[in-house]
């Protein structure tokens, strides 16, 4: 199970744990960025017929005004176990 799957499986408890300080608030931002990355991957897959991970990460980084390096770090974190 990846970290992203763990976070999503928490449901409403995720917000409660953030409110109590057990989970840092930036993890919520990272979750939003990662979900946008997954959507962008879907769109590019439908357009090109194969995954375009670097392009998807770059597009999301531009949309949210973060560096591509930060986006790749977020992807690595969310896909880790």
C-alpha atoms as a printed R data frame, in Angstrom:
   type eleno elety resid chain resno       x      y       z
1  ATOM     1    CA   UNK     A     1   0.000  0.000   0.000
2  ATOM     2    CA   UNK     A     2   1.422  3.374  -1.015
3  ATOM     3    CA   UNK     A     3   1.343  6.476   1.159
4  ATOM     4    CA   UNK     A     4  -1.314  7.984  -1.109
5  ATOM     5    CA   UNK     A     5  -3.541  4.931  -0.670
6  ATOM     6    CA   UNK     A     6  -3.036  5.111   3.092
7  ATOM     7    CA   UNK     A     7  -3.951  8.812   3.176
8  ATOM     8    CA   UNK     A     8  -7.079  8.308   1.078
9  ATOM     9    CA   UNK     A     9  -8.148  5.326   3.176
10 ATOM    10    CA   UNK     A    10  -8.166  7.553   6.277
11 ATOM    11    CA   UNK     A    11 -11.128  9.500   4.898
12 ATOM    12    CA   UNK     A    12 -12.424 12.089   7.392
13 ATOM    13    CA   UNK     A    13  -9.918 10.908   9.980
14 ATOM    14    CA   UNK     A    14  -7.174 12.481   7.846
15 ATOM    15    CA   UNK     A    15  -8.534 15.975   8.564
16 ATOM    16    CA   UNK     A    16  -8.974 15.136  12.252
17 ATOM    17    CA   UNK     A    17  -5.387 13.920  12.517
18 ATOM    18    CA   UNK     A    18  -4.191 17.078  10.777
19 ATOM    19    CA   UNK     A    19  -6.197 19.190  13.211
20 ATOM    20    CA   UNK     A    20  -4.581 17.419  16.166
21 ATOM    21    CA   UNK     A    21  -1.103 17.962  14.702
22 ATOM    22    CA   UNK     A    22  -0.308 14.311  13.990
23 ATOM    23    CA   UNK     A    23  -0.079 14.956  10.246
24 ATOM    24    CA   UNK     A    24   1.609 18.131   8.924
25 ATOM    25    CA   UNK     A    25  -0.685 20.419   6.923
26 ATOM    26    CA   UNK     A    26   1.594 20.428   3.866
27 ATOM    27    CA   UNK     A    27   0.651 16.776   3.291
28 ATOM    28    CA   UNK     A    28  -2.839 17.986   2.297
29 ATOM    29    CA   UNK     A    29  -1.234 20.259  -0.322
30 ATOM    30    CA   UNK     A    30   0.865 17.364  -1.560
31 ATOM    31    CA   UNK     A    31  -2.260 15.206  -1.828
32 ATOM    32    CA   UNK     A    32  -3.899 17.862  -4.018
33 ATOM    33    CA   UNK     A    33  -0.798 18.133  -6.234
34 ATOM    34    CA   UNK     A    34  -0.550 14.350  -6.574
35 ATOM    35    CA   UNK     A    35  -4.224 14.020  -7.486
36 ATOM    36    CA   UNK     A    36  -3.795 16.719 -10.148
37 ATOM    37    CA   UNK     A    37  -0.774 14.773 -11.446
38 ATOM    38    CA   UNK     A    38  -2.851 11.582 -11.689
39 ATOM    39    CA   UNK     A    39  -5.570 13.421 -13.654
40 ATOM    40    CA   UNK     A    40  -2.981 14.974 -15.968
41 ATOM    41    CA   UNK     A    41  -1.470 11.521 -16.542
42 ATOM    42    CA   UNK     A    42  -4.908 10.236 -17.574
43 ATOM    43    CA   UNK     A    43  -5.432 13.095 -20.016
44 ATOM    44    CA   UNK     A    44  -2.003 12.677 -21.586
45 ATOM    45    CA   UNK     A    45  -2.460  8.900 -21.803
46 ATOM    46    CA   UNK     A    46  -5.714  9.380 -23.719
47 ATOM    47    CA   UNK     A    47  -4.080 11.929 -26.058
48 ATOM    48    CA   UNK     A    48  -0.770 10.157 -26.678
49 ATOM    49    CA   UNK     A    49  -1.535  6.505 -25.974
50 ATOM    50    CA   UNK     A    50   1.309  6.083 -23.511
51 ATOM    51    CA   UNK     A    51   2.203  7.521 -20.103
52 ATOM    52    CA   UNK     A    52   3.976 10.877 -20.148
53 ATOM    53    CA   UNK     A    53   5.130 11.171 -16.539
54 ATOM    54    CA   UNK     A    54   7.670 13.956 -16.998
55 ATOM    55    CA   UNK     A    55   5.301 16.090 -19.046
56 ATOM    56    CA   UNK     A    56   2.443 15.533 -16.577
57 ATOM    57    CA   UNK     A    57   4.657 16.478 -13.620
58 ATOM    58    CA   UNK     A    58   5.856 19.595 -15.453
59 ATOM    59    CA   UNK     A    59   2.313 20.682 -16.325
60 ATOM    60    CA   UNK     A    60   1.128 20.293 -12.730
61 ATOM    61    CA   UNK     A    61   4.197 22.100 -11.403
62 ATOM    62    CA   UNK     A    62   3.425 25.022 -13.724
63 ATOM    63    CA   UNK     A    63  -0.251 25.049 -12.735
64 ATOM    64    CA   UNK     A    64   0.508 25.193  -9.005
65 ATOM    65    CA   UNK     A    65   3.624 27.367  -9.352
66 ATOM    66    CA   UNK     A    66   5.994 24.901  -7.700
67 ATOM    67    CA   UNK     A    67   9.297 23.610  -9.041
68 ATOM    68    CA   UNK     A    68   9.447 20.447 -11.101
69 ATOM    69    CA   UNK     A    69  11.924 19.062  -8.581
70 ATOM    70    CA   UNK     A    70   9.379 19.565  -5.801
71 ATOM    71    CA   UNK     A    71   6.733 17.830  -7.893
72 ATOM    72    CA   UNK     A    72   8.982 14.816  -8.463
73 ATOM    73    CA   UNK     A    73   9.715 14.675  -4.730
74 ATOM    74    CA   UNK     A    74   5.980 14.727  -3.987
75 ATOM    75    CA   UNK     A    75   5.360 11.939  -6.512
76 ATOM    76    CA   UNK     A    76   8.150  9.849  -4.973
77 ATOM    77    CA   UNK     A    77   6.742 10.434  -1.487
78 ATOM    78    CA   UNK     A    78   3.172  9.526  -2.437
79 ATOM    79    CA   UNK     A    79   4.194  6.429  -4.381
80 ATOM    80    CA   UNK     A    80   6.478  5.213  -1.577
81 ATOM    81    CA   UNK     A    81   5.377  2.791   1.088
